[in-house]
């Protein structure tokens, strides 16, 4: 991409897009913007966030966004709450359709088969696509290398820990079954 024809706009009016040549974009949010995204997504840190790509015409009325998301995120470990740093590099595609396929609009269906398809609106909000893609790319259960469940016991305050043999109810059932089989 040459810098001459690349935009850093975040919202594009569809009627202003060229149907003959792709509209290229580069988003690199400011520190204040990344801080706001951190707060919105519950992140401890967000660095090197970039979203670069293009929007191009597909057919007569549809538009496709192809982009590359890059970011370094810091999340709390699900076990220790220590910071866990993850590098994300994802290819993103969204197809904005003037007319959605019937199966994507069915009431009984929870999610369309093709999750890259979206209804075409008057504008394409590249920043919203970036935040959505970032949200979907985040690790669900970040764990630090030092995280371990070995020997972890969680009880309410002032409660006795559960004895190891009580933590395995199916082992007791197996013992009972064996006793019954031996008698019978």
C-alpha positions in Angstrom: 0.0 0.0 0.0 1.4 3.4 -0.9 0.8 6.1 1.7 -0.8 8.4 -0.9 -4.0 6.5 -1.3 -4.4 5.1 2.2 -6.9 6.6 4.6 -7.0 6.7 8.4 -10.7 7.3 8.5 -12.8 5.0 10.7 -16.2 5.4 9.1 -16.9 5.2 5.4 -20.1 6.2 3.7 -20.9 3.4 1.2 -22.2 5.8 -1.4 -18.8 7.6 -1.3 -16.7 4.4 -1.9 -15.3 3.7 -5.3 -16.7 0.6 -7.0 -13.7 0.5 -9.4 -10.8 0.6 -7.0 -10.3 -0.6 -3.3 -10.3 1.9 -0.5 -7.3 1.2 1.6 -7.1 2.1 5.3 -4.7 2.0 8.3 -6.0 2.4 11.8 -3.5 2.9 14.6 -5.5 4.2 17.6 -4.0 6.8 19.9 -3.1 6.1 23.5 -6.4 7.5 24.7 -8.3 5.4 22.3 -6.4 2.2 23.3 -7.0 3.1 27.0 -10.7 3.3 26.2 -10.7 0.0 24.4 -8.8 -1.6 27.4 -11.6 -0.4 29.7 -14.3 -1.6 27.4 -12.8 -5.1 27.0 -11.4 -5.5 30.6 -7.8 -5.6 29.5 -4.8 -4.7 31.6 -2.9 -3.4 28.6 -3.1 -2.9 24.9 -0.1 -2.0 22.7 0.8 -2.0 19.0 -2.9 -2.1 17.9 -3.2 -1.8 14.2 -5.8 -2.6 11.7 -4.8 -2.3 8.0 -6.7 -3.4 4.9 -9.1 -2.4 2.2 -12.8 -2.2 1.3 -13.7 -3.2 -2.2 -16.8 -3.7 -4.3 -18.1 -7.2 -4.7 -20.8 -7.4 -7.4 -23.1 -4.5 -7.9 -24.2 -3.8 -4.3 -22.0 -5.7 -1.9 -18.7 -4.7 -0.2 -15.9 -6.8 1.3 -13.5 -5.7 4.0 -10.2 -7.6 4.2 -7.8 -6.5 6.9 -5.0 -7.6 9.2 -5.4 -7.1 12.9 -2.3 -6.8 15.0 -2.1 -6.2 18.8 -0.3 -7.1 22.0 -2.8 -7.6 24.8 -2.3 -8.0 28.5 -5.1 -9.9 30.4 -5.3 -11.2 34.0 -4.5 -14.9 34.4 -7.7 -16.8 35.2 -5.9 -18.7 38.0 -3.4 -16.2 39.5 -4.6 -12.9 38.2 -1.0 -12.2 37.1 -0.7 -10.2 33.8 -0.5 -12.5 30.7 0.8 -11.0 27.5 -0.4 -12.3 24.2 0.5 -11.3 20.6 -2.5 -11.3 18.2 -2.1 -11.3 14.4 -5.3 -12.2 12.7 -6.7 -11.9 9.1 -10.2 -10.5 9.1 -12.8 -10.7 6.4 -16.3 -9.1 6.5 -18.7 -9.3 3.6 -21.4 -6.5 3.8 -24.4 -7.7 1.8 -27.2 -5.5 0.5 -29.5 -8.5 0.7 -28.8 -11.2 3.3 -29.4 -14.8 2.4 -32.6 -16.2 3.9 -30.9 -18.8 6.1 -29.0 -16.0 7.9 -32.2 -14.3 8.8 -34.1 -17.4 10.1 -35.5 -16.9 13.7 -34.7 -20.4 14.8 -31.0 -20.2 13.8 -28.8 -18.7 16.6 -25.9 -17.9 14.3 -25.6 -17.8 10.5 -23.4 -20.4 8.9 -21.1 -17.7 7.5 -20.1 -15.4 10.3 -18.2 -13.1 7.9 -21.5 -11.8 6.4 -23.2 -8.7 7.7 -26.1 -6.6 6.4 -25.0 -3.6 4.5 -25.8 -0.3 6.2 -25.2 3.3 4.9 -21.8 3.3 6.5 -19.0 0.8 7.1 -17.4 1.5 10.5 -13.9 0.1 10.3 -13.1 0.9 14.0 -16.2 -1.1 15.1 -15.0 -4.1 13.0 -11.5 -3.7 14.5 -12.9 -3.8 18.1 -15.2 -6.7 17.3 -12.3 -8.7 15.7 -10.0 -7.9 18.7 -12.7 -9.1 21.1 -13.1 -12.3 19.2 -9.4 -12.9 19.0 -8.7 -12.5 22.7 -7.8 -15.7 24.6 -10.8 -16.9 26.5 -8.8 -18.3 29.5 -5.4 -16.7 29.6 -3.0 -18.5 31.9 0.4 -17.5 33.1 3.2 -20.1 32.8 3.3 -20.3 36.6 -0.4 -21.0 37.0 -1.2 -24.4 38.5 -4.3 -26.1 40.0 -2.3 -28.7 42.0 -3.4 -28.7 45.6 -5.8 -25.8 45.2 -8.6 -25.9 47.8 -11.3 -23.3 47.8 -13.7 -23.1 50.7 -15.8 -20.4 52.2 -14.3 -18.5 55.1 -14.4 -20.4 58.4 -15.4 -23.7 56.6 -13.6 -27.0 56.9 -11.8 -28.2 53.8 -13.4 -31.0 52.0 -11.7 -34.3 52.6 -10.0 -35.9 49.6 -12.3 -39.0 49.7 -15.4 -36.8 49.7 -14.2 -35.1 46.5 -14.6 -38.3 44.5 -18.3 -39.4 44.9 -18.1 -41.8 42.0 -15.3 -43.7 43.7 -17.6 -44.4 46.6 -20.3 -45.6 44.2 -17.7 -47.9 42.5 -16.8 -49.3 46.0 -20.5 -49.9 46.8 -21.1 -51.6 43.4 -18.1 -53.9 44.0 -19.4 -54.9 47.4 -22.8 -55.6 46.0 -21.3 -57.7 43.2 -19.1 -59.6 45.7 -22.1 -60.5 47.8 -24.4 -61.4 44.9 
